[in-house]
Amino acid sequence: MRITLVGALILALLPVNSANAADSPELSETTRLSDRRALVSGDRSYAMSDETGLYPVTGWHIRGEMGGFWTPPTKLLDGVWFAADGAWLGKQIPATRYSRGWGYQRFSYQGAGLSAERVEFAPNGNRATVIGLTLRADRKRDVRLALDAHSELMPAYPWGWTTPNAGVNGPDTGTVANGTLVFRDKDATAIVGSSTPPVRHELGPNHRGPQDPAVICPADGTAPTRCDDSAFGKGTGGRLEYDLSLPAGRATTIWFAVAGADKGDARASFDQALRDPAAPLQQVKADRRNTHTMVDLPGDRLLQQSVEWSKQNLLDSVQEARDVQVRDVDEGKAYPPPIGTVPKMRWLAAGFPDYPWLFATDGEYSAYAAVAAGQFDIVRDHLRALRDVSERLNNRSGKVVHEVVSTGDVYFGSNRSAGNTDETAKFPSTVALVWRWTGDDRFRDEMYDFTVRNLRYITGTLDKDGDGWPEGLGNVERQGMGEEKLDSAVYLIRGLRDLADMARSRRDTTTAGWAAAKASDLQRRFEAQWWVPQAIGFAESIDDPANPANDNAPVFQRHWTGVTPMEAGAIASADKGNAALAQRERDCFTGEFGTFHTGTGPTSAPAGNPGPSCDTVVSTVPSERVTYSLNTAVMAVAEGNYGRMTQQRRFTTGNARIQLDPAVWETPGAMPEVAPSPDFKANIDRPFHDRSMTLQAWGAYGVLWPVVHQQLGVAPDLGNGELAVIPQLPDGQRRISGRDIRLGSGSVDVTATHDGRTYRTDVRSRALRGDLTVGAVLPQGASVNEVKLNGHRVSYNLVTTTRGTAIHVTARGNSALLEVRIH
C-alpha cells in the first residue's frame, strides 16, 4: 500500500523554528556529530544515541548497553535506524545538525534531492519514545522508507562485573504482529512500528541499519574505540518498509513509537503513543515552557540561560519505576531473594547514561536546585523513595541507602555496609528544605519519625569512640582517609539544627532539646578539631587508622569536601571560612571550569605533585585534577554563603560553560558530570563506552541555588509562617530580578537594584500566611544613611552574617519596596 498525503500522514512540519521562542528554545550543534551523545528523556522512558541518530554502544555499567531505548528498569532496543531508498540516515544521507529543545530533540539530514528531520520525545506517563520522521523532496517522487530495529531486552541490573553479571541476560525473540515488530524475552516486551501498516517486513539476527556487520565490544578489557554491539547483547532484529509518495517541496511526516513493559501491557503504551502523536509533543513543549523561577540577570546572561536549561536538566532527570523488588546485592557480590516490594519509586536520576537511578547523595544536592526551580513534587517523591527502600532494606534502623538501581537492587547502603554517613545526615535537612519552601506540615509529619531515626542512628551507632564525630564514609571514597569524615560532621551539625527546628514546630521538646544541644556542642568544638592552620583549610578527615595512638589527628588531603564547612551554611566562622575559600580559589585547587576533586601540593604518593603547591602539608595521596560539576557547585554555594559574589561568578560560569558553551559542551544544554580537566580528557574525545555522564543533575545546585537563594535572597521558612528576602547584588551589577519563584501554593517576585548609593529591594509575594522580612546585604564598610519602606522612613535591624552586614525590615502585607541609602 502506497501512503499519500492523506490518512495516517500528518501534514504539519514537525521541526520547530529555533528562533520561535514561543514554541521552544533550542540549542544546536553541527560539528563532530558522530562523536557526541544525544539524549531525550521522559519520566517513563528515555533514549540515547549519537547526534547523527546512529547507536554506537554506550556506557560502562553494562559495557556498551547503557544507550539505546529504555523504559526503567528495562532496556528495550539497541537502536532504530531509517533508510530512504536504501540510503541510511546518518550514513549515506549525512546528518547536518543536531538540535536539543525543551523535552525533545531533532536530527537534520541532507542528501541529494532529499532532506529529512527526525524528532524524538518521551511523553510523560507513557512507557514509550515517539519518533516523527519528516521527509521533503525537491521533486515529486516515490520513496521506499525502511525502519531497522535491533532489540536488547535486559534489566538495568545485574551489571558487567557483578555476581551474577549481565551475562544472565537471555536471548530475545522477534515476531511481527499488527504491522509492528514485537520483541520478547522471558520478562519483557518491546514493540516498534507506526500507526501506518508496512508494505513489507523481515526478521533476523542483525538489522542494525548501517551498523551491520556489527563490531562487538568485549565484556571487559581492551575494546575498539567504537562498537556496534556488546558481548552481553543477545538481541535480535527486524525491518519494516513503507511506500511514500512525496510531493515536490512539501513536508511529509510519518510517526513511529518504541514502547515496552517488564510488567503490564506494552501494546497499550504503543497505541497511546501513536493515537495522536502531535498532541503529546505539543503538550511536552507546553509543559516544559510552563516552569517557575524566571530570572533576568542583565549583568550575567550566561548564568540566566543556565538557569533556564538547568530547570530542563532537572525535568529530564525525573524517572519512575513500579513494583520494584528490593534486595541487598552487597556491592555486586550477591543476589539474594528480594526482601520486599516498593509499589512506586519516582526520583531524580543522578546521571545519564550510567547513573539513571536513585541516589541519596545526588538527590540531596539536587533537591536544593529543584526547590529553587519550584519542582517540589519530585523532591518529595525522591525522599519518599529513599525512605521506603531504606526502611525495607535496613529494618527501620534509620540508615539511608546510598545507591538503588531502577530494578530495586541496592548496590550499597545496607546496615552491614560502611556508608555513606553523610547522606543519612543530610536527609533531615532535605526534608526541612521542602518544609520551609512549601509550608507542607503533612510532608514534615510523614517524614518526621524517619528523620529522627536518621540522626539517632548516626549518633548512637557511628560514634564508637564517643567524640561526637561520626565514623563511616563521606562523599569522597578514597584510600588513606581517617575514620571520621569532614562532610559527615558538617552535615550532621546542619541536620541536627534542622531536626531541632522541625521538632519545635511539632512541640516535640525532647527531640528539639537533644538535637539543638548536640549541634551546639559539635559547633563549639568544630574548628579546634578540624582546622589545619598550615593548610589554611579544614582537614577532610580525622582519626587516621594508620596511627591509632593519635586519635583524631587531622588528615589533610586537599579533597573538595574541604569546602563543605562553608557550603552547608555557616559552620565555619567568617574569618576561617573566608581564608579557606580564598585558598581554594588558587590554582592548586581550581582550574578553568571549577574545583578539582583533589588539589595539588606536597605528597608522599609515588606519582608526586604534578601541579603548584599552595601549602606545606605533605599529603599521602596523589592529586586528582578532575573538575566535577558537583565540586564546582559546592564551591559556588560556599562563596555565596560568605558574600563573595565576585569569586562566586567564576564557579557559576564554570558550570554554565560546560552546559552552554559550544566550544565545551558534548550534548547542547546538558550539564555533564565532569568538565574537561588536566587529568580528564573531554568526553567527546573518549570512547563511547568510557565516558562520564553527559547529563548529571547535581551540577544544577551551583546555578539555581546561588541565583535564587543568594543573589535574589529568597529564604522562605513557610513551615514557621515566615519569608525573608535579603538580596545581595553581584559586584558591578545594577539590577537582578526573578518572578514566579514558587513558594508553597503561591510565589514571589523579587527585583534588586543598585543606583549609586541607593539599594532597592522590591518584593511582591503571593505566598505568605505570616511575616515578611525584606532587606539587602550592604557593601563591605558601608554605613546606613536612610531606610524607607514603601516611601516611609522605618526602623531597621542590622544583622551580621557570614555574607556581610544586612538590613532587615519587617513589612506588613505581601508587598514591599525597600530603599536603603548608604554613606
N, C-alpha and C positions, 0 to 999 in steps of 0.2 A: 504494500500500500504506500503510495507516494503522499507525503504530507505537504499540504499547501498552506497558504496564509490564514486559512480559517481553521476551525476546530481547536485542536489542542495547542496550536502555536499561539503565543502571546505576542502581540504586535508592538507593544511598548518597548523602547530601547531600555534595557535594564541599567547599564552603567550610568552612574550619576556624573554630572559635570562637577569636577573638583572645585570649580570657582563658585558653585552654588552652595553657599554656607547654610542656606535654609534647608537643604537636603541633608548633607552630611559633610563635614570636613574630611579631607583625605590627605595623606602623605604618600608620595610616590618615589619609586626608585627605578632607574633604567640601567644601572651598571652592575656587572657581575651577578646577574640574577640567579644563575645556576649555583652560586656559592652561598646564597642567603636562604635562611629558613623563612617560611611563610606559615602563619598561624591564624586560624579563625576558631572562635570558641563561644559556646553557649553553656547553660548550666547542666544540660544532659548529654552534650556531645561536643567534640572538637576534632579538628583535622589539621595535620601538619604536612607540608611538602616543601620543595624549594620554590623559589619565586618565578620559575618558569612553568610551574604546575606539574613537574615531574617529582618522583618519590625516591630519592636516594635514601638508603637505610639511615636511620637517625636514632641517636640516644645510646646509653650505655647500661642502664639498669637491666634491661634485657637487650643485649647488644644488637643494635640495628632495628629494634622492633618498637621503639617508642614514638615513631611518627605514624603517618597514615591516618585512618579514621577510627575514632574511639567513641564509645558511649560508656562512661565509667560504670563498673570497673572492667570493661571488656574492650579489647581491640577487635575491630571488625574487618578492616581491609588494610592491605599494604598501600593501595592507591587505586585511582580511577584515571584513565587516560582517554583522550579523544583524538580521532583522526578524521580528516575530510579528504575523501577520495584517496585514502591510503597515506596521506601526509599527516604525521603526528604533530599535534600542537605541542610546542616546546622543543621540537626537534627540527623536522623539515619545514614547519611553519614556525619561525622563531618567536619567542616571547620578546616584546619590546618594552614593556612597562609592567611593574607591579605596583598596585595602589592599595593602601590599607585605610579603610574607613572605620567609623564607629559601629562595630558589630558585624562587619562584613569585610571581604577582600575581593580585589579584582585582578585578573591577569589579562593583559592585552597582547594580541598576536597579529603579525602582519606577514602575509605571503603574497605570491604573485596573483593578483586579481581577487584575493580573498582576505578579509580581516575577520578576527574573532575576538570576543570578550567573554571571559568566564568569571561569573560572580558566585561566591560561596558565602553562605551564612548558616548559623546554627540557631534555629528558633528556640527560644526558651521554653522549657517544659516539655520538649519533644526529643526523643532519643534518635534524632536524625540530623544529618547535614544536607542542605539543599544546594544544588548547583544549577545556575542558569547559564546556558551557553547561547550566545548571540552571534550569529553569522551575518556577514554583509559581503555581497559580491559586486564587482564593478560592472558586471553584465548579467543578464538573465542566464541562469544555469541550474542544472540539477546536480545535487551533491549526495554521495553516499557517506553518511556520518556513522562512524564506528565508535563504540564505547568498549574499552577493555577494563576489566576489574579483576584484581587478584586478592583473594581472601587471606586473612590470618586471624582466625578466631582464637584468642587466648586471653586469659585474665592478666591483670596488672601484676599479680604475684602468683607463683614464685619468680625470682629474678635469675639472672645468668649465673650467679656464683653461689646461690643459696642451696640448702639441703632440705627437700629436693630442689632442683633448679628448673628453669623454664623448659628443659627437655621433656618434662612430663606432658607438655602440650601435645594434644592428639591431632591426627590428620583431619582435614576438612573435606567435606563432600560438596559437590555443586550440582544443582538442577536448575531447570527453567520452569517457572510457574507464573501464569497470568502475565506473560510478557516480561518478566523480571528474572534476574539472576538471584538464586537463593542458595546461600552457603550455610552449612551446618557443621558443628562438631557435637560432642556429647553433651555440651552445656549451653550452647548459644547459637543464635541465628543472625545472619546478616542478609539484607535484601537490597539490591541495586537495580535501578531502572528508571523509567519515565512513565508518566501517565499515558504516553503515546505508545501504541503497540509497535514493536520492532518488525522489520520485514525478514530478518534472518537472525539466527543465533548459533553459537557453538560453545562447547565446553572443553576444557583441557587443563593440563597442569601449569601452564605458563600464563599467557595473556597479561603481560606487563607493558603493553604498548611498545614504545621504542626502547624499553629497558630489557627486552629479550634479545639474545640469551642473557640470563642474569649472571652478574658477578656476585658470588656468595661470600659474605664476610664470615670468617670463623667465629666460633663462640667466644674465643679468648685468644690472646697472643697477637702477633703481628697481623695487620689486616691491610688490604688495599685502601688507598685514600678515599675511594668512592665505591660503594657496593650497591647492588640492587635488591638483595635479599640476605637473610642471615641463616646461619646453620640451625637456628631454632625454628625457622619457618617450616610449617607443614601445611601451607595453604594450597588452594587450587584456584583456577581462573575460569573466566568466561568472557564472551563477547556478544554484544547486541548491536544490530545495524539498523539504520533508519534512512529512508529516502526523503530528501528535502528538495523542494523547488524554490530557489532563491530568486526574487525579482532584482532587477538592477538597482543598486544603490540603496535598497531598503533593508532594514534590520529584521531578522527572523530569530526568534528565541524559542528554545525547547528546554524544558525543565527536567532535572533528574534529582534523585534523592538516594542517599545511603542511610539505611535505618537498621537498627538491630536491637537485640534484647538478650540478656542472660536469664532474665525472668520476665514473664509477660509476653505480649503479642508484638512481635516485630512488624507484622503486616499492618497493624493499627497505626503504628508510628509512621510507616511509609505512606499509607493512604492519607493520614492527616497532613503530612508534609507537602503532598502534591495536590491537595484538594483545591487550593487557591494560592499557589506559592508566592505570587507577587504581593499579596496582602500581608503575610507574616514578615516579608522583607521590609516593607514599609513600616510595619509595626516595630521591628527591631530598630530601624533608624529613628523612629519617633521616640521609642523608649530611651535610646542612648542619648538623644538630644535633650530629653526632659530630665536633666540632672540638676542637683542643687550646687551651691558653692560656685557662683560665677564671680570671678575676680577680675579687677582691672589694675594692672601694675605698669603704669606708663614708663617707669624707670627700669623695668626688667621684663620685657616682652617674652624673652625666652622662658623665664620662670612661669609667667602667665600661661603660656602654651603648654608647659609641662604640667601645670595643674589640671588642664583640660584632659590631656592624654593620660595622666596618672589616674584620674577618675575612671577612664575607659579601661586601663590596665586592671584595675580592681574588679570592674564588672566582667572583664574577660576571665578573671580568675575564679568566679563563682562556679562551684561544681556540686553535684548531688548524686548520691547512690542510695539504693533502697535495700532493706533486709540484709545488711552486711553481717557477716559471720566473724565475730571477734575471737581471735586466738593470739597467743604469745608465741612468735616464731623465734624468739631468742637470738636476735641479730642474724637471722637466716640459718641458724643451726638446727632448728626443729620445726616440725609441722604437726602439732597435736590436734586432736579434735577441737572444734570451736567450743568456747565456754559460754556463749550467749549470742544473741542477735540484737543489733540496733536497727529498729524499723526504718529509720531515715537518718542519713548523715548528709548535711549540707555545710559547705565550708569554702573558705578562700584558699584555693590551691596555692602552694608555695611557688612553683615554677614549672614552665613547660620547656622541653618535653619530659624531663626525668623526675620531676618532683610535683606532679599534678594532684597531690593528695594532701591529707590533713596533718599539719604540724602544729605543735604548741608554740614553739619559738617564733616561727614565721608569722603565725596568726596573731600573736600577741603584739608584735611590732606593727603589722599591717593594720591592726584594729585602730590605731591612732590615726592613720591616714583615712581609713574608711569612715570613722565618725566625723572627721573634719569634712569629708565629702558628703555627709548626710546619709551614708549607706548603713543605717543602724541594723536592719534586719539580718544582714549576712553576718555581722559581728555576733549578734545574739545566737544565730544558728551555729556558727563556728564554735562558740563557747559551749553550747549545749552538746554538740557532737563530742568535744573533748571530754566533757563531764561524763557523758553516757558511756563512752568507751572506757574511760578511766575507772569508773565505778564498777563496771562489769569485770574488767581485767584485774584490777587491784583490790578487789574485795573491800571497797569503801575505805581504803587507808587514807585517802586524801592526796595521794601522789598522782600527778598529771602525766599521762603518757606523752612520749616525745613525737613519734612518727607512726601514722596509721595509713596504710595503703587503702585505696578505694575499695578493695575487697574486704576490709575489716582486719586484715593481718597487721598486728602491731610489731614492727621491727625492733623497737627499742622503747623502753619506758615502763617496764613492769616493776613490781615491788622488789624483785630479785636483781634488777639491773642497777647500774651506777647512777643513772640520772635521766634527764638533766635537772638539777636542783633549781636552776634559775627560772625555768618555765613554771614550775609549781609555785615559786614565789611570785611570779608575775600574774598568775591567774586572778587573784583577788583584785589587783589593780586594774585589770582589763574589765572585770565586772563593774568596778566602781566607775571606770571611764564611761561605760554605757549608761549607767545610772545617772551620772552627772549631766550627760548631754541629752538624755531623754526624760529624766524625772520618772522613770518607769520603776515604781516601787515593787510591782509584781515580779519583774525580772530580778531585781535585787533579792527579793524573798525566795524566788525559785532557786537561786544560786547560793544563797547565804550559807546554808549548812555545809556545802561543799567547800566554800572559800575558808570557813573556819577550820575545817579539817585539813585544807592545804597547808596552812601555817602551823597548825598543831603537829602535823606530820614532820615538817622540816625541823621545828624546834625540839620536838620530842624524840625524833629518830635519827636525824642527821647532824647531831652535835655531840658526838661521843666524848670529846674532851671537855665539854661543858664551858667553852669560852664564848658561846653565843654565835660564833661564825659557822655557817653550815658547811658540811662536807658534801662531796659529790661533784659531778661535772657541771661546768657552766657552758656558755656558748662556744668558747674555744675548747676544742678537744685535741690537745697536743701533749706530747710527752714532756716530762720534766717539770710539770706544774705541781704546786703544792696541793694538799688535800682540800683546802678551802679556797674558793674562787671569789674574786672581787665582784663580778657581776651578780653572783648569787647573794652575796652580802648586801650589795646596793639595793637589789630588787626586793630583798627581804625587808629592809628598812622601809622602803616605799610601800610594800604590800601590807606591812603591819599598820602603817598610818592609814592606808585606805580601808583596811578592815575595821579599824577603830572608828572611822567616820561612818561606815555603814552600820556598825554595831550601835553607835549612839543614836542614829536615826531610827533604829528598831527598839531602842531603850534596853538593849542588852548590855547592861552596865558591867557585868563580869567580863565579857569578851572585850568590850571597849577599854576597860581599865588595863587588862592584861596586855592587849596589843599595843596600846599607847605607851605603857611603861617599858615594854620590851623594845619598842622602836627608839624611845628616848635613850635608853641605856646603850644600845648599839650606836646611835648617832653620837653620843657623848664620847665614846671610845674610838670612833671610826678613824679619824685622821692620825691619831697617835699610833694606831696599828698598821694602817695601810700606806701612809705617805712615805716615800723614799726621797729624802732631800737631794742626794747626789744625782738622782734621775730627773728631778723636778717633775715628779709624777707619782702615780699610785701603782703599787705592785699589783699585778694581775692575779696573784695567788699568794697564799701564806702556808706555813706548816709543811716544809719541804720533806717529803717522805725519805729522801736520801740522808737526812740529818735529823733523826728522831730525838736526839738530845737537845735540839734547839727548837722547841715548839714555837710555832707562829712566826718563824723567821720569814720576812718578805722575800718573795721570788719575783724578780722583775725581768720580764722577757719581751717587753715592747709590743705585746698584742693589742689589738684595737679595743679590747674590753677595758683598757685603762681609761677610756673616755667615759664609761658609764656613770661614775660619780657625778659628772656634770650633766649627763643626758637625762638621768632619772629624777629630774627636779633638782633641788638644792641640797644634795647630800654633801658635796664638797663646799667648804667655805668660799667666800668671794675671792680672798687672796690666793688660796691654793688652787681653786678652780680656774681662775684666770691665768695663773702661772702654768698650770698643766696644759691648758688649751693653747697657749702661746707656744709651748714646747712642741705640742702635737702638730702645729701648723708648719713646722720646719721640714726640710726636705728629707730628714731621716724617717719621717712618718707619713708624709703626704706627697703624692705625685700629681700628674696633670689632671686626673679625673677624681682625685679624692684620697681617702685614707687607706694606707696599706694594712693588710691583715697583721703583719708583724714588721715593725720598723727595723732600721739598720743601726748598727753600733757595735762596740766591742763584744766578742763572743768567743767561747772556747769550742764552738762547734767546728768540725773539720772543714766545712766549706768556707769558714772565715767570714769576713764582713765585706760584702760587695758594694757597700754604699758609704755615705758620710756617717760621722759619729756626732751625736748631739749631747752625749752624757758619757760618764766614765764607768758606768756599771758594766761588768763583764757578764753577759748572759751565757746560758748553756745551750741555746737553740739558734738555728740559722734564721735569718730574716726571711719573710715571705712578702716580697714587694708585689702583692696582688691586691688590686682595689676592688672590693666587693661593693655593690650598691648599698648594702646594709651598713657597712663600716662608714661610708660617706654620709649616709642618712643619719646615723647616730652622732657623727661629728657636727652635722648641720644643726641638729636639735640642741646639742650641747652648747654650741656657740650662741644660739638664740636664748637659751636659758640664762646666759651670763651677759646678755645685752651686746654681744659682739657681732653687730649686724654687718659691718663691712667684711669681717672674716667669714661670716656665715655664707655670704654670697659665693665665695669660692667653692663651697661644698654643694649648695643647691645647684649651682651652674654645672658642677661635675656630673651630677646625676641627670640633669636636664640634657646635657650634651650627648651622653651615651644613648639617650632616648630619642633625641630630636635632631642631632647634627648629622647631615648626610655623609660627612667625612668620617663618622664614627659608627653610626648605627649598623646593625645587621638587619633587623626587622623594623621598618619605619614605625616610630611611635611606641615601640615596646621597650621598656627599661629592662636591661638584662641583669643577670646575676653578677657578672664580673665584667669590669671595664678592661680595655687594653692596658696592660701594665708592664713594667720592666721584666717581671717574672711570669707573665701570662700573655702568650701570643693571642691576638684578636681572634674571636670565634670564626670570623669569615675566612681566616687562613688555616683553620684546623679541619681535620676530617669530620664529617657529619656525626660519626659515632664517638667523637671525643671532644665534645663542646660543653661549656657551661650553659645555663638556661638562657633562652632568647627572650623570655619574659619572666621576671621574678617580682612578686607582689611587694616584698618588703621595702624596696627602694622608694616607693611612693611615700613612705614615712618621712623621708628627707625633703619632700616637696610640699605636701599638703599641710602637715603639722606646722612647719615653720611659717608658712604664709598665713594660715587661718588662726592658729593659736598664739603665735609670737608676733608676727608683723601686724596683723589686724587685732590681735589681743583678745580674741573671743575665748572666754574662760567660764563656761556655764557650770553651775552647781544646782541644777534643777531639782535634784533629789532633796536638797535643802531649801528650795524655793528662791535661789539667787542666781544672778547673772552679772558677771563683771566683763567690761570691755575696756582693756587698757592697751591701746596700740603702741607699737614702737616703730616709727618710720625708719626704714633702712637709710643709712647715711647717704646724703646727697640727693635723696628723693623727696619730692614735694607733695606727692599725693599717691595714696593707695586706697582701694575700695573693694568691698565684697558684698554681694547681695544674695539673698535666699540661702544664707548659711543656716542649715536646718538645726533646730533645737526642739526636742520633744515633738509635739504635733504642730509647731509653728516654725518661725525662722527669725533671723535678724539680718539687717543691712548695716554695714559699717563703712564710713569714709573717714580717713585720717589725712589731714593736710598740714603742711608746714609753710608758712609765709613769713619770711624774716624772723622776727622774734615771737610770732604767734603760732601756736599749735592748736588745731581744732580736731575734735572727735565728734562725729555725727552718727548717732545710733537710732535706728528705727527697729523696734522689737515687736514681734508677734508671738512671743513665746512665754511670757512671764506670768507667774502667779504670785510673785514676791518682789524682792528688792532688785533694783538695777543700779550698779555702780559703774560710772564712766570715769575715764581718766586718760593719762598719757604718761609715757616714760620720758623724763626730761633728759636733755643732753648733759653729759658729764660736766659738773661745775656750775650749772645754771642755777639761778635763784628766781623765785616766783615774784612777779610784779603784780599780776591781777588774774583772778579766775572768775569767769562768768559761765552761768548755766542758763541756756535759753534767753540770753541777753541780760541777765541779772547777776550782780555780784553774789557769790556764795562762799561759805566757809568750805574748807577742804582739809584733807589729811595728806601729809607727806609720808610715804611708805618706802622704806629702804629694803630692796631685794637684791638678789644677785644680778638682776637685769639693770639695776641702777635705781635712782630715786624716782618714784612715780607719784603723780597727783591722783588721789581718789576722791570722788564726789558722789554722794548718794542722790539719785534722781527719782522723782515721783512719776509714775506712769511708765509707759513703754517707749517713749521717745525722749531724746536729749541731744542738745548741741552744746558741747563744752568748748570754751575758748580759754586758753592759757597763754598769758603774755609773760615772757621771761626777761630778766635783765641781761 
